Amino acid sequence: MEVQERIMDTAFGLFRQFGTRSITMDDIAERMGISKKTLYAHFTDKDDMVCQTIGRFINIIIEDCIEDRKKSKDAIDELFLVMDMLDRRLRNMNPVILLDLQKFHSKAYQLFLDYRNNTLATMIRENMERGISEKVYRPDIDIKILTQYRIYACMICFQPEVFPGANDMNKVQKVLLENFLYGVASVKGYQLIEEYKQLSQNK
């Protein structure tokens, strides 16, 4: 692994735990056992590091979603695979990170918005179109409205105040997605949801 990638891995580990605001370049250098000079050899400043690190993480999520789509048996299986992936990728992530990006790192936050409004929206829409064609989703669902609904439901895990007392925001995300699936599923789809839930619980 190249030095720059190792720096981004270390930085993201700290950002996901504490947010970006409270983490300094000194913290990252100390965690890695390197000098700040080495950090600045690869990044212009902290904002550049945050931007590149977030961009890299978003690309990893996109690649994982594409891979899950390729290996899934149907649209519902695709979303169960995505749920498992997000559980791994977002586990123990401090939701304050998104607020920090919005307040202090406009370029990184714009990367996130572009992902949310374009790539994520397209993946959600295509999953619903796939589900309808496979007859696992109802043919009468309003794809345009439900795409927007799903986008903002995905973002709610970054708003823990909406669910006071819920310590695991990934669990919140999973519950919301399961209920979304039950809402759009056909009779055939409902049976598949039950099958995939059972397989997931047996893992």
Backbone hydrogen bonds in HBPLUS format (Angstrom, degrees):
<---DONOR---> <-ACCEPTOR-->    atom                        ^
c    i                          cat <-CA-CA->   ^        H-A-AA   ^      H-
h    n   atom  resd res      DA  || num        DHA   H-A  angle D-A-AA Bond
n    s   type  num  typ     dist DA aas  dist angle  dist       angle   num
A0005-GLU N   A0002-GLU O   3.10 MM   3  5.33 118.6  2.49 101.3 115.7     1
A0006-ARG N   A0002-GLU O   3.02 MM   4  6.37 157.2  2.07 154.5 161.4     2
A0007-ILE N   A0003-VAL O   2.88 MM   4  6.17 153.0  1.95 152.7 160.7     3
A0008-MET N   A0004-GLN O   3.00 MM   4  6.27 159.5  2.04 145.7 150.9     4
A0009-ASP N   A0005-GLU O   2.87 MM   4  6.11 154.4  1.94 148.7 155.9     5
A0010-THR N   A0006-ARG O   3.00 MM   4  6.18 163.1  2.03 146.3 150.6     6
A0011-ALA N   A0007-ILE O   2.81 MM   4  6.00 166.3  1.82 155.2 159.6     7
A0012-PHE N   A0008-MET O   2.82 MM   4  5.86 163.4  1.85 145.6 150.7     8
A0013-GLY N   A0009-ASP O   3.01 MM   4  6.17 152.1  2.09 141.8 149.6     9
A0014-LEU N   A0010-THR O   3.17 MM   4  6.51 148.0  2.28 145.4 153.1    10
A0014-LEU N   A0011-ALA O   3.11 MM   3  5.23 121.7  2.46  97.2 111.3    11
A0015-PHE N   A0011-ALA O   2.80 MM   4  6.09 162.4  1.83 155.5 161.3    12
A0016-ARG N   A0012-PHE O   2.82 MM   4  5.85 166.5  1.84 152.7 155.6    13
A0017-GLN N   A0014-LEU O   3.21 MM   3  5.21 129.9  2.47  94.8 107.9    14
A0018-PHE N   A0014-LEU O   2.89 MM   4  5.99 162.4  1.92 157.6 162.0    15
A0019-GLY N   A0015-PHE O   2.64 MM   4  4.43 143.2  1.77 133.0 137.5    16
A0094-ASN N   A0016-ARG O   2.62 MM  78  5.55 169.9  1.63 162.2 165.9    17
A0023-ILE N   A0020-THR O   3.29 MM   3  5.46 153.2  2.36 105.5 113.3    18
A0028-ILE N   A0024-THR O   3.23 MM   4  6.63 156.4  2.29 147.2 152.4    19
A0029-ALA N   A0025-MET O   2.93 MM   4  6.15 165.1  1.95 152.3 156.5    20
A0030-GLU N   A0026-ASP O   2.85 MM   4  5.97 161.8  1.88 150.8 156.3    21
A0031-ARG N   A0027-ASP O   2.94 MM   4  6.09 158.1  1.99 144.6 150.8    22
A0032-MET N   A0028-ILE O   3.06 MM   4  6.26 148.8  2.16 145.0 152.8    23
A0033-GLY N   A0029-ALA O   2.83 MM   4  5.86 124.5  2.14 140.3 155.7    24
A0034-ILE N   A0029-ALA O   3.00 MM   5  5.10 159.8  2.04 144.6 147.4    25
A0033-GLY N   A0030-GLU O   3.21 MM   3  4.97 136.1  2.42  91.7 103.9    26
A0038-THR N   A0035-SER O   3.13 MM   3  5.40 131.0  2.38 100.7 111.8    27
A0039-LEU N   A0036-LYS O   3.01 MM   3  4.99 113.0  2.47  93.7 110.0    28
A0040-TYR N   A0036-LYS O   2.93 MM   4  6.30 161.8  1.96 157.6 161.7    29
A0041-ALA N   A0037-LYS O   3.00 MM   4  6.20 118.0  2.40 134.2 149.7    30
A0041-ALA N   A0038-THR O   3.16 MM   3  5.03 141.8  2.31  93.3 104.6    31
A0042-HIS N   A0039-LEU O   2.99 MM   3  5.52 154.4  2.06 111.2 119.1    32
A0043-PHE N   A0039-LEU O   2.94 MM   4  6.13 139.0  2.11 146.5 159.3    33
A0049-MET N   A0045-ASP O   3.07 MM   4  6.41 155.8  2.13 149.0 156.1    34
A0050-VAL N   A0046-LYS O   2.83 MM   4  6.13 163.4  1.86 160.0 163.7    35
A0051-CYS N   A0047-ASP O   2.95 MM   4  6.10 162.8  1.98 147.0 152.0    36
A0052-GLN N   A0048-ASP O   2.96 MM   4  6.14 168.6  1.98 152.9 155.4    37
A0053-THR N   A0049-MET O   2.85 MM   4  5.90 157.9  1.90 149.6 156.7    38
A0054-ILE N   A0050-VAL O   2.88 MM   4  5.97 165.6  1.90 153.7 157.1    39
A0055-GLY N   A0051-CYS O   2.95 MM   4  6.03 158.8  1.99 144.5 151.4    40
A0056-ARG N   A0052-GLN O   2.93 MM   4  6.06 151.4  2.02 140.8 148.2    41
A0057-PHE N   A0053-THR O   3.04 MM   4  6.29 156.9  2.10 144.1 150.1    42
A0058-ILE N   A0054-ILE O   2.91 MM   4  6.16 162.4  1.94 154.7 159.2    43
A0059-ASN N   A0055-GLY O   3.06 MM   4  6.26 156.5  2.12 143.6 149.8    44
A0060-ILE N   A0056-ARG O   3.01 MM   4  6.31 147.6  2.12 145.0 153.9    45
A0061-ILE N   A0057-PHE O   3.02 MM   4  6.35 158.0  2.07 151.9 157.1    46
A0062-ILE N   A0058-ILE O   2.94 MM   4  6.25 160.2  1.98 151.7 157.2    47
A0063-GLU N   A0059-ASN O   2.93 MM   4  6.13 164.5  1.96 148.5 152.5    48
A0064-ASP N   A0060-ILE O   2.93 MM   4  6.15 157.5  1.98 149.2 155.5    49
A0065-CYS N   A0061-ILE O   2.94 MM   4  6.19 158.0  1.99 150.8 156.6    50
A0066-ILE N   A0062-ILE O   2.97 MM   4  6.25 158.1  2.02 153.6 159.3    51
A0067-GLU N   A0063-GLU O   2.99 MM   4  6.19 158.6  2.04 147.0 153.0    52
A0068-ASP N   A0064-ASP O   2.85 MM   4  6.09 154.7  1.91 149.1 156.4    53
A0069-ARG N   A0065-CYS O   2.94 MM   4  6.17 152.3  2.02 145.1 152.3    54
A0070-LYS N   A0066-ILE O   3.05 MM   4  6.33 156.9  2.10 147.1 152.8    55
A0071-LYS N   A0067-GLU O   3.12 MM   4  6.40 154.8  2.19 149.7 155.3    56
A0072-SER N   A0068-ASP O   3.05 MM   4  5.91 119.4  2.43 140.1 153.2    57
A0072-SER N   A0069-ARG O   3.40 MM   3  5.27 150.3  2.50  96.4 104.7    58
A0078-GLU N   A0074-ASP O   2.95 MM   4  6.20 152.9  2.03 151.1 159.3    59
A0079-LEU N   A0075-ALA O   3.28 MM   4  6.59 150.6  2.37 139.0 144.5    60
A0080-PHE N   A0076-ILE O   3.07 MM   4  6.44 151.8  2.15 149.8 158.0    61
A0081-LEU N   A0077-ASP O   2.93 MM   4  6.19 155.7  1.98 152.7 159.2    62
A0082-VAL N   A0078-GLU O   2.93 MM   4  6.20 152.2  2.01 144.1 152.4    63
A0083-MET N   A0079-LEU O   2.85 MM   4  6.04 151.6  1.93 141.8 149.5    64
A0084-ASP N   A0080-PHE O   3.10 MM   4  6.37 156.7  2.16 144.1 149.1    65
A0085-MET N   A0081-LEU O   2.97 MM   4  6.25 156.4  2.03 146.2 153.2    66
A0086-LEU N   A0082-VAL O   2.83 MM   4  6.06 165.8  1.85 157.5 160.4    67
A0087-ASP N   A0083-MET O   2.96 MM   4  6.12 147.7  2.07 142.6 151.7    68
A0088-ARG N   A0084-ASP O   3.16 MM   4  6.48 147.3  2.28 142.3 149.9    69
A0088-ARG N   A0085-MET O   3.07 MM   3  5.21 120.9  2.44  97.0 111.3    70
A0089-ARG N   A0085-MET O   2.87 MM   4  6.15 166.0  1.89 155.7 159.9    71
A0090-LEU N   A0086-LEU O   2.78 MM   4  5.51 159.9  1.82 145.1 150.0    72
A0093-MET N   A0090-LEU O   3.03 MM   3  5.40 147.8  2.14 140.5 134.7    73
A0097-ILE N   A0094-ASN O   3.13 MM   3  6.11 175.3  2.13 130.9 132.4    74
A0098-LEU N   A0095-PRO O   3.37 MM   3  6.21 146.1  2.50 120.1 123.6    75
A0100-ASP N   A0096-VAL O   2.92 MM   4  6.20 157.0  1.97 156.6 163.7    76
A0101-LEU N   A0097-ILE O   3.01 MM   4  6.28 154.5  2.08 145.4 151.6    77
A0102-GLN N   A0098-LEU O   3.03 MM   4  6.28 161.4  2.07 147.7 152.6    78
A0103-LYS N   A0099-LEU O   2.98 MM   4  6.19 152.4  2.05 148.0 155.1    79
A0104-PHE N   A0100-ASP O   2.81 MM   4  5.69 165.1  1.83 154.6 158.9    80
A0105-HIS N   A0101-LEU O   3.00 MM   4  4.66 149.7  2.09 122.3 128.4    81
A0109-TYR N   A0105-HIS O   2.93 MM   4  6.14 159.3  1.97 155.9 162.8    82
A0110-GLN N   A0106-SER O   2.88 MM   4  6.03 146.1  1.99 141.4 150.2    83
A0111-LEU N   A0107-LYS O   3.08 MM   4  6.42 147.4  2.19 141.9 150.2    84
A0112-PHE N   A0108-ALA O   3.10 MM   4  6.47 153.0  2.18 145.2 152.0    85
A0113-LEU N   A0109-TYR O   2.90 MM   4  6.23 157.7  1.94 148.8 154.9    86
A0114-ASP N   A0110-GLN O   2.84 MM   4  6.04 160.3  1.88 151.1 156.2    87
A0115-TYR N   A0111-LEU O   2.99 MM   4  6.22 155.9  2.05 145.0 151.6    88
A0116-ARG N   A0112-PHE O   2.83 MM   4  6.11 165.8  1.85 154.7 158.7    89
A0117-ASN N   A0113-LEU O   2.81 MM   4  5.90 172.6  1.82 156.6 158.5    90
A0118-ASN N   A0114-ASP O   3.00 MM   4  5.71 135.9  2.20 138.0 147.1    91
A0120-LEU N   A0115-TYR O   2.78 MM   5  5.90 176.1  1.78 163.9 165.3    92
A0122-THR N   A0118-ASN O   2.91 MM   4  6.01 157.4  1.96 149.9 156.3    93
A0123-MET N   A0119-THR O   2.97 MM   4  6.22 161.1  2.01 153.2 158.2    94
A0124-ILE N   A0120-LEU O   2.96 MM   4  6.19 161.1  2.00 155.0 159.8    95
A0125-ARG N   A0121-ALA O   2.96 MM   4  6.13 166.1  1.98 149.6 153.7    96
A0126-GLU N   A0122-THR O   2.87 MM   4  6.01 166.1  1.89 153.1 157.2    97
A0127-ASN N   A0123-MET O   2.98 MM   4  6.08 147.3  2.09 140.7 149.3    98
A0128-MET N   A0124-ILE O   3.11 MM   4  6.43 155.5  2.17 148.6 154.4    99
A0129-GLU N   A0125-ARG O   2.96 MM   4  6.28 159.4  2.00 152.5 158.6   100
A0130-ARG N   A0126-GLU O   2.87 MM   4  5.99 153.4  1.94 141.8 149.5   101
A0131-GLY N   A0127-ASN O   2.86 MM   4  6.08 159.0  1.90 146.9 152.8   102
A0132-ILE N   A0128-MET O   2.97 MM   4  6.19 153.6  2.04 148.4 154.6   103
A0133-SER N   A0129-GLU O   3.07 MM   4  6.27 163.9  2.10 146.7 151.0   104
A0134-GLU N   A0130-ARG O   2.90 MM   4  6.13 142.7  2.04 148.7 159.6   105
A0136-VAL N   A0131-GLY O   2.92 MM   5  5.20 147.2  2.03 157.1 158.9   106
A0137-TYR N   A0131-GLY O   3.08 MM   6  4.94 144.7  2.21 117.6 112.0   107
A0135-LYS N   A0132-ILE O   2.99 MM   3  4.91 152.9  2.06 100.6 109.2   108
A0186-SER N   A0136-VAL O   2.98 MM  50  5.25 161.7  2.01 115.9 118.6   109
A0138-ARG N   A0184-VAL O   2.74 MM  46  5.80 160.0  1.77 162.8 166.9   110
A0146-LEU N   A0142-ASP O   3.00 MM   4  6.11 170.0  2.01 159.4 162.7   111
A0147-THR N   A0143-ILE O   2.86 MM   4  5.84 141.5  2.01 144.1 153.0   112
A0148-GLN N   A0144-LYS O   3.44 MM   4  6.70 163.2  2.47 144.0 146.6   113
A0149-TYR N   A0145-ILE O   3.00 MM   4  6.29 155.9  2.06 147.0 154.7   114
A0150-ARG N   A0146-LEU O   2.90 MM   4  6.00 160.8  1.94 143.3 147.5   115
A0151-ILE N   A0147-THR O   2.99 MM   4  6.23 157.1  2.04 149.3 155.8   116
A0152-TYR N   A0148-GLN O   3.18 MM   4  6.43 168.3  2.20 153.3 154.3   117
A0153-ALA N   A0149-TYR O   2.92 MM   4  6.10 141.7  2.07 143.2 155.1   118
A0154-CYS N   A0150-ARG O   2.88 MM   4  6.04 149.8  1.98 148.2 155.1   119
A0156-ILE N   A0153-ALA O   3.24 MM   3  5.27 148.9  2.34  99.1 108.0   120
A0158-PHE N   A0155-MET O   2.99 MM   3  5.76 163.5  2.02 120.7 126.1   121
A0159-GLN N   A0156-ILE O   2.94 MM   3  5.17 155.3  2.00 114.9 116.1   122
A0162-VAL N   A0159-GLN O   2.96 MM   3  5.84 166.1  1.98 127.9 132.1   123
A0163-PHE N   A0160-PRO O   3.02 MM   3  5.43 142.4  2.17 109.0 118.7   124
A0166-ALA N   A0163-PHE O   3.07 MM   3  5.64 161.0  2.10 139.6 141.5   125
A0171-LYS N   A0168-ASP O   3.12 MM   3  5.41 128.1  2.40 101.2 113.5   126
A0172-VAL N   A0168-ASP O   3.34 MM   4  6.81 150.2  2.44 140.2 148.1   127
A0173-GLN N   A0169-MET O   2.97 MM   4  6.25 157.9  2.02 144.1 149.3   128
A0174-LYS N   A0170-ASN O   2.91 MM   4  6.18 154.5  1.98 146.7 153.4   129
A0175-VAL N   A0171-LYS O   2.93 MM   4  6.17 161.4  1.96 153.2 157.5   130
A0176-LEU N   A0172-VAL O   2.99 MM   4  6.22 163.9  2.02 154.5 158.7   131
A0177-LEU N   A0173-GLN O   2.97 MM   4  6.16 157.3  2.02 147.7 153.9   132
A0178-GLU N   A0174-LYS O   2.91 MM   4  6.08 161.3  1.95 150.5 155.7   133
A0179-ASN N   A0175-VAL O   3.05 MM   4  6.23 162.2  2.08 148.5 153.0   134
A0180-PHE N   A0176-LEU O   2.95 MM   4  6.16 146.6  2.07 140.7 150.4   135
A0181-LEU N   A0177-LEU O   2.91 MM   4  6.19 159.5  1.95 151.2 156.0   136
A0182-TYR N   A0178-GLU O   2.99 MM   4  6.34 159.2  2.03 150.9 156.0   137
A0183-GLY N   A0179-ASN O   3.08 MM   4  6.22 144.3  2.21 137.4 146.8   138
A0183-GLY N   A0180-PHE O   3.04 MM   3  5.06 120.6  2.40  94.7 110.2   139
A0184-VAL N   A0180-PHE O   3.11 MM   4  6.47 140.2  2.28 149.0 159.3   140
A0184-VAL N   A0181-LEU O   3.21 MM   3  5.34 128.6  2.49  98.6 110.9   141
A0185-ALA N   A0181-LEU O   2.92 MM   4  5.77 132.5  2.15 151.3 163.0   142
A0190-TYR N   A0186-SER O   2.77 MM   4  6.01 153.5  1.84 151.8 158.5   143
A0191-GLN N   A0187-VAL O   3.23 MM   4  6.52 158.1  2.28 147.5 151.7   144
A0192-LEU N   A0188-LYS O   3.19 MM   4  6.52 150.5  2.28 142.5 150.7   145
A0193-ILE N   A0189-GLY O   2.88 MM   4  6.20 155.7  1.94 154.8 161.3   146
A0194-GLU N   A0190-TYR O   3.15 MM   4  6.47 162.6  2.18 151.1 154.4   147
A0195-GLU N   A0191-GLN O   3.08 MM   4  6.34 153.1  2.15 142.6 150.2   148
A0196-TYR N   A0192-LEU O   2.83 MM   4  6.07 167.8  1.84 160.8 162.9   149
A0197-LYS N   A0193-ILE O   2.85 MM   4  5.97 155.7  1.90 151.5 158.7   150
A0198-GLN N   A0194-GLU O   3.10 MM   4  6.23 156.1  2.16 141.2 147.1   151
A0199-LEU N   A0195-GLU O   3.01 MM   4  6.32 157.5  2.06 148.0 154.3   152
A0200-SER N   A0196-TYR O   2.87 MM   4  6.01 156.1  1.92 146.1 152.9   153
A0201-GLN N   A0197-LYS O   2.94 MM   4  6.14 155.4  2.00 148.2 154.4   154
A0202-ASN N   A0198-GLN O   3.08 MM   4  6.23 136.1  2.28 139.8 151.2   155
A0203-LYS N   A0200-SER O   3.29 MM   3  5.42 158.0  2.34 102.1 108.7   156
